[in-house]
Amino acid sequence: MQVQPASASDELAARYTKVRRLSEALVAPLGDADATVQSMDDASPAKWHLAHTSWFFETFILRDHVAGYRLHDPRFPFLFNSYYEAEGRRHARGRRGMITRPSLDEVLAYRAAVDAALVAALPTLGEEARTLVALGCHHEQQHQELLVTDILHLFSENPLEPAIWPAARKVPVAVPEPIGWIARDEAIVEVGHDGAGFAFDCEGPRHRALVPAHRIADRTVTNGEWQAFIADGGYGEPRWWLADGWAWVQREGISAPLYWEERDGTWTRFGLDGRRPVDRAAPVTHVSFYEADAYASWAGARLPTEFEWEAAAAAYDAAAGNQLDRAGAIEPRPAGNGPAFFGDVWEWTGSAYRPYPGFAAAEGAVGEYNGKFMSGQFVLRGGSCATPRGHVRPCYRNFFYPHQRWQFTGVRLAKDA
């Protein structure tokens, strides 16, 4: 049996414990009913997120790497596997809200049992298992963001529009200066993960890409600027829209970002602090790729490619900006002075989510983590106010289908030189 140095084991245990505690802090305001209901197929109940992330650690580390470990409950793999075909049958995604039992308390007990077993095993785990623990921590951070956005969507469906984290009335902030443009010459740039530190498989291999001369905006589009798009009939003018986007707008009756309503001539939005007037200075959020692309066309611009975005963002601190540090007031903040590329809202790019040259999925079930989703989705960059701080990098690739907008998704513009 190989025993890891105490310092390495303690560091990984501390990281694991910190991540696990934040998930539980995020759901602390919820009752059992709040944590059980599923508001749409794309969203999962809070209780399911808590159990699924525990299932990941239990399955891929405790079951596979700890001799003599016995599953906490042999029924749970069927309930809490997400999409890993190699792990067998699983409960249908759109039916997760029907899992009324186990209760929230029982799921929290499951988490506690997994935590105790994993922390106890850490000093004896080999390198492969420790790598999976690190992956599991980043996986849970992804689910922390989903927890926040899924809870927001769920509460938006409640006619009472309850606030999860009530906040004081906001003081209006001056609308920022007009968008500035960062000019960049044509260049061959190195993109993708360089091999130092953690990254998901889809972030590599690192390779060279030709980036033509262009200009990229020094900030994201604000709510006030989006209101001008609405006022100019942007949602009713087909010439700004991709064909699929226009069909989506017509079919779904889309006329504003998700959670926006016009009441007595004033635009409001629903957030984790309840319904409030739209902050004109804050970045627009909860918009789809279709909307982002239409706005860019209306504004005489386009969306940046993911490599244009990465080349520009590489000079900035990925741990800076408005990102998730703790449970509480989670929302985009008004645009500040100077360029910023991380936090507040995920930024749609015009790039399809496809593999990089030389990409190869990992062996086994964890190889299903990203690669099999490289079809029909678009890349987003930069993280949001709901992304745990320290989780993103300049090369981090998020991805969603073009109609999806329940995440904190926003828009940065680009123009050809």
C-alpha positions in Angstrom: 0.0 0.0 0.0 1.4 3.4 -1.0 0.9 6.1 1.5 0.8 9.7 0.2 2.8 12.5 2.0 0.7 14.1 4.7 1.0 17.5 3.1 -0.3 16.3 -0.3 -3.1 14.3 1.4 -4.1 17.2 3.6 -4.2 19.7 0.7 -6.5 17.5 -1.3 -8.7 16.8 1.7 -9.0 20.5 2.4 -9.9 21.3 -1.2 -12.5 18.4 -1.2 -14.0 19.5 2.0 -14.3 23.2 0.9 -16.0 22.2 -2.3 -18.5 19.9 -0.6 -19.4 22.4 2.1 -20.2 25.1 -0.5 -22.7 22.9 -2.2 -24.5 22.4 1.1 -24.4 26.1 1.9 -26.1 26.8 -1.5 -29.0 24.6 -0.6 -29.3 25.7 3.0 -32.4 27.9 2.4 -34.3 25.1 0.8 -36.9 22.8 2.2 -37.4 19.2 1.1 -40.1 20.2 -1.5 -37.9 23.0 -2.9 -35.0 20.5 -3.3 -37.2 17.8 -5.0 -39.2 19.7 -7.7 -37.9 19.8 -11.3 -38.9 22.8 -13.3 -37.8 21.6 -16.8 -35.9 18.8 -18.4 -32.7 20.9 -18.7 -32.7 21.6 -14.9 -32.3 19.1 -12.1 -33.6 19.1 -8.5 -31.2 20.5 -6.0 -31.4 17.1 -4.1 -30.4 15.3 -7.3 -27.3 17.5 -7.7 -26.2 16.8 -4.1 -26.6 13.1 -4.6 -25.2 12.9 -8.1 -21.9 14.6 -7.1 -21.7 12.1 -4.2 -22.4 9.2 -6.5 -19.4 10.4 -8.7 -17.0 10.2 -5.8 -18.5 7.0 -4.4 -18.4 5.2 -7.8 -15.2 6.3 -9.4 -13.0 6.5 -6.3 -14.5 4.6 -3.4 -16.0 1.7 -5.3 -13.1 1.4 -7.8 -10.1 2.2 -5.6 -10.9 1.3 -2.0 -10.7 -2.3 -1.2 -13.7 -3.6 0.7 -15.9 -0.5 0.2 -19.6 -1.2 0.2 -22.1 1.1 -1.5 -24.1 3.3 0.9 -27.3 2.2 -0.9 -27.2 -0.1 -3.9 -30.3 1.6 -5.3 -28.6 5.0 -5.6 -26.5 4.3 -8.8 -29.7 3.9 -10.8 -31.2 7.2 -9.4 -28.1 9.4 -9.5 -26.1 8.3 -12.5 -26.4 11.2 -15.1 -25.4 10.0 -18.5 -22.6 7.5 -18.1 -23.6 4.6 -20.4 -20.8 2.5 -19.1 -22.4 2.6 -15.7 -25.6 0.9 -16.9 -29.3 1.8 -16.6 -30.4 5.1 -15.0 -33.5 7.1 -14.1 -34.7 9.3 -17.0 -33.4 12.8 -16.9 -36.8 14.4 -17.3 -38.2 12.4 -14.4 -35.7 13.4 -11.8 -38.4 15.4 -10.1 -40.3 12.2 -9.3 -37.6 11.1 -6.9 -39.5 12.2 -3.8 -37.5 9.7 -1.8 -34.8 9.6 -0.5 -35.5 12.8 1.3 -33.2 15.8 1.4 -32.1 14.8 4.9 -31.3 11.3 3.6 -29.3 12.7 0.7 -27.3 14.9 3.1 -26.6 11.8 5.2 -25.4 10.0 2.0 -23.1 12.9 1.4 -21.7 12.8 4.9 -21.0 9.0 4.6 -19.2 9.4 1.3 -17.2 12.3 2.7 -16.1 10.4 5.8 -15.1 7.4 3.7 -13.2 9.4 1.1 -11.3 11.6 3.5 -10.3 8.5 5.5 -9.1 6.8 2.3 -7.1 9.8 0.8 -3.7 9.1 2.4 -3.7 5.6 0.8 -5.0 6.4 -2.7 -2.8 6.0 -5.7 -2.1 8.7 -8.3 -5.0 7.6 -10.6 -7.5 7.8 -7.8 -6.2 11.1 -6.6 -6.5 12.5 -10.1 -10.2 11.4 -10.1 -10.7 13.1 -6.8 -9.4 16.4 -8.3 -11.7 15.8 -11.3 -14.6 15.2 -9.0 -14.0 18.5 -7.2 -14.1 20.4 -10.5 -17.2 18.3 -11.5 -18.9 19.4 -8.3 -18.0 23.0 -8.9 -19.8 22.7 -12.3 -22.8 21.4 -10.4 -22.7 24.2 -7.9 -23.3 26.6 -10.8 -26.1 24.4 -12.1 -27.5 24.3 -8.5 -27.7 28.1 -8.5 -29.2 28.4 -12.0 -31.6 25.5 -11.5 -32.9 26.9 -8.2 -33.4 30.3 -9.9 -35.4 28.7 -12.7 -37.5 26.7 -10.3 -38.4 29.7 -8.1 -39.2 31.7 -11.3 -41.9 29.2 -12.0 -43.5 29.8 -8.5 -46.3 32.4 -8.8 -45.1 34.0 -5.5 -41.7 34.7 -7.1 -39.9 34.1 -3.7 -36.4 35.5 -3.1 -33.9 32.8 -2.1 -31.4 35.4 -0.7 -33.3 38.7 0.0 -31.1 41.8 -0.6 -31.3 45.5 0.1 -32.7 47.8 -2.5 -30.0 48.6 -5.0 -28.6 52.1 -5.5 -28.7 53.0 -9.2 -25.3 53.0 -10.9 -24.4 55.3 -13.8 -24.6 53.6 -17.2 -21.0 52.8 -18.3 -19.2 54.5 -21.1 -19.9 53.3 -24.7 -18.1 50.1 -25.6 -14.4 50.5 -26.4 -12.6 48.2 -28.8 -9.3 46.4 -28.4 -7.5 46.1 -31.7 -5.6 42.9 -32.4 -3.4 42.2 -35.3 -3.5 39.0 -37.3 -1.4 36.4 -35.5 -0.8 32.7 -35.1 -1.6 32.0 -31.4 -1.2 29.1 -29.0 -4.6 28.1 -27.7 -5.8 25.3 -25.4 -4.4 24.0 -22.1 -0.7 24.0 -21.7 -0.5 21.0 -19.4 0.2 22.9 -16.2 -2.4 22.3 -13.5 -5.9 20.9 -13.9 -8.0 21.1 -17.1 -10.9 19.2 -18.6 -10.1 17.0 -21.5 -11.9 19.2 -24.0 -9.5 22.1 -23.3 -6.6 20.4 -25.1 -4.4 19.5 -26.8 -2.7 22.9 -27.0 -2.3 23.9 -30.6 -1.7 26.8 -32.9 -4.6 28.7 -34.5 -4.6 31.6 -37.0 -6.5 34.6 -35.6 -7.2 37.3 -38.3 -7.0 41.0 -37.5 -10.0 42.1 -35.5 -11.4 44.2 -32.7 -13.0 42.8 -29.6 -15.1 44.8 -27.1 -13.6 45.8 -23.8 -16.8 44.9 -21.9 -20.0 42.9 -22.3 -23.3 44.3 -23.6 -25.4 45.9 -20.8 -29.1 45.7 -20.0 -29.6 49.3 -21.2 -28.1 48.5 -24.5 -30.3 45.4 -24.8 -33.4 47.5 -24.1 -32.5 49.7 -27.1 -32.5 46.5 -29.2 -35.9 45.6 -27.9 -37.2 49.2 -28.4 -36.0 49.1 -32.0 -38.1 46.0 -32.7 -35.1 43.6 -32.6 -37.2 40.6 -31.6 -39.6 41.2 -34.5 -37.2 41.8 -37.3 -36.2 38.6 -39.1 -33.2 40.1 -40.9 -31.1 40.0 -37.7 -31.8 36.4 -37.0 -30.4 33.0 -38.1 -33.1 30.9 -39.6 -33.2 28.5 -36.7 -33.2 31.4 -34.2 -36.1 33.2 -36.0 -38.1 29.9 -36.0 -37.3 29.6 -32.2 -38.4 33.2 -31.5 -41.7 32.7 -33.4 -42.4 29.3 -31.9 -41.6 30.2 -28.3 -42.9 33.8 -28.4 -39.6 35.2 -27.3 -39.5 39.0 -26.9 -36.9 39.7 -24.1 -34.3 37.9 -22.1 -35.4 35.1 -19.8 -36.9 36.4 -16.5 -37.6 39.8 -17.9 -41.1 41.3 -17.8 -42.4 44.8 -18.7 -44.7 46.1 -15.9 -46.3 49.5 -16.1 -43.7 50.6 -18.6 -40.8 49.4 -16.6 -38.6 46.4 -17.3 -38.1 44.1 -14.4 -36.2 40.8 -14.0 -36.5 37.9 -11.6 -33.4 36.9 -9.7 -32.3 35.1 -6.7 -33.2 38.2 -4.7 -36.7 38.3 -6.1 -38.2 40.5 -8.8 -36.4 43.9 -9.2 -36.2 46.6 -11.8 -33.7 45.8 -14.5 -30.3 47.4 -13.8 -29.4 49.2 -17.0 -25.7 49.2 -16.1 -25.3 45.5 -15.5 -24.4 43.0 -18.2 -27.4 41.5 -20.0 -27.8 37.8 -19.0 -30.0 34.8 -19.6 -29.9 35.2 -23.4 -29.5 32.4 -25.9 -26.9 32.0 -28.6 -29.7 32.9 -31.1 -30.4 36.2 -29.2 -26.7 37.0 -28.9 -26.1 36.5 -32.6 -29.1 38.6 -33.5 -28.1 41.4 -31.2 -24.6 41.4 -32.7 -26.0 41.6 -36.2 -28.2 44.5 -35.2 -25.2 46.3 -33.6 -23.2 46.0 -36.8 -20.8 43.5 -35.2 -20.5 39.7 -34.6 -19.7 37.3 -31.8 -16.0 36.6 -31.2 -14.5 33.3 -32.1 -13.4 31.3 -29.1 -9.7 31.8 -30.1 -10.1 35.5 -30.5 -11.6 35.5 -27.0 -8.9 33.3 -25.5 -6.1 35.3 -27.1 -7.5 38.6 -25.6 -8.3 37.1 -22.2 -5.0 35.4 -21.6 -3.5 38.7 -20.2 -6.1 38.9 -17.5 -6.5 37.3 -14.1 -9.0 34.4 -14.4 -9.6 34.5 -10.6 -10.7 38.2 -10.7 -14.1 39.5 -11.4 -17.5 38.8 -10.0 -17.5 35.0 -9.4 -19.1 32.7 -6.8 -17.3 32.8 -3.4 -20.2 31.9 -1.0 -23.9 31.5 -0.8 -25.8 34.8 -1.0 -26.3 37.6 -3.4 -25.4 36.0 -6.8 -26.0 38.3 -9.8 -24.1 40.1 -12.5 -22.8 43.5 -11.3 -22.6 46.8 -13.2 -19.8 47.1 -15.7 -16.7 48.6 -14.2 -13.8 50.6 -15.7 -11.3 48.8 -17.9 -11.4 45.5 -19.8 -12.6 42.5 -17.8 -13.0 38.9 -19.2 -13.9 36.8 -16.2 -17.0 36.6 -14.1 -20.5 38.2 -14.2 -21.8 36.3 -17.4 -20.6 33.5 -19.6 -19.9 35.0 -23.0 -21.2 33.3 -26.1 -18.7 32.8 -28.9 -19.4 32.1 -32.6 -17.5 28.8 -32.3 -19.1 25.4 -32.5 -18.1 23.0 -29.7 -15.9 20.6 -31.5 -12.7 18.7 -30.6 -9.3 20.2 -31.0 -6.8 18.6 -33.3 -5.5 15.5 -31.6 -8.2 15.2 -29.0 -8.8 11.8 -27.6 -11.3 10.9 -25.0 -10.1 9.1 -21.8 -10.5 5.4 -21.4 -13.4 4.1 -19.3 -16.6 5.8 -18.1 -15.0 9.1 -17.4 -14.2 9.3 -21.1 -17.9 10.1 -21.6 -17.4 13.3 -19.6 -17.1 15.8 -22.5 -16.3 14.3 -25.8 -19.6 12.8 -26.7 -21.3 16.2 -26.5 -19.2 17.7 -29.3 -22.2 18.2 -31.6 -24.7 21.0 -32.1 -23.5 23.2 -29.2 -21.6 26.5 -29.0 -18.7 27.5 -26.8 -19.0 30.0 -24.0 -16.0 31.6 -22.2 -15.1 33.5 -19.1 -17.3 32.2 -16.2 -20.2 33.9 -14.5 -21.3 35.2 -11.1 -22.4 31.6 -10.3 -19.0 30.0 -11.3 -16.9 29.1 -8.3 -13.8 31.3 -8.1 -10.8 29.4 -9.2 -12.7 27.1 -11.5 -12.1 28.8 -14.8 -9.1 29.5 -17.0 -8.5 31.4 -20.2 -8.7 28.0 -22.1 -11.9 26.8 -20.2 -14.6 25.8 -22.7 -18.3 25.8 -21.5 -20.9 24.7 -24.0 -24.7 24.8 -24.4 -27.2 24.4 -27.2 -28.1 27.6 -29.0 -31.6 27.9 -27.6 -30.6 27.5 -23.9 -30.5 30.5 -21.7 -31.2 29.6 -18.1 -27.5 29.9 -17.3 -25.9 33.4 -16.7 -25.1 33.9 -20.4 -24.2 37.2 -21.9 -22.7 38.9 -24.9 -19.3 40.4 -25.9 -19.0 41.8 -29.4 -16.3 41.6 -32.0 -15.7 43.2 -35.4 -13.5 42.4 -38.3 -10.6 44.8 -38.7 
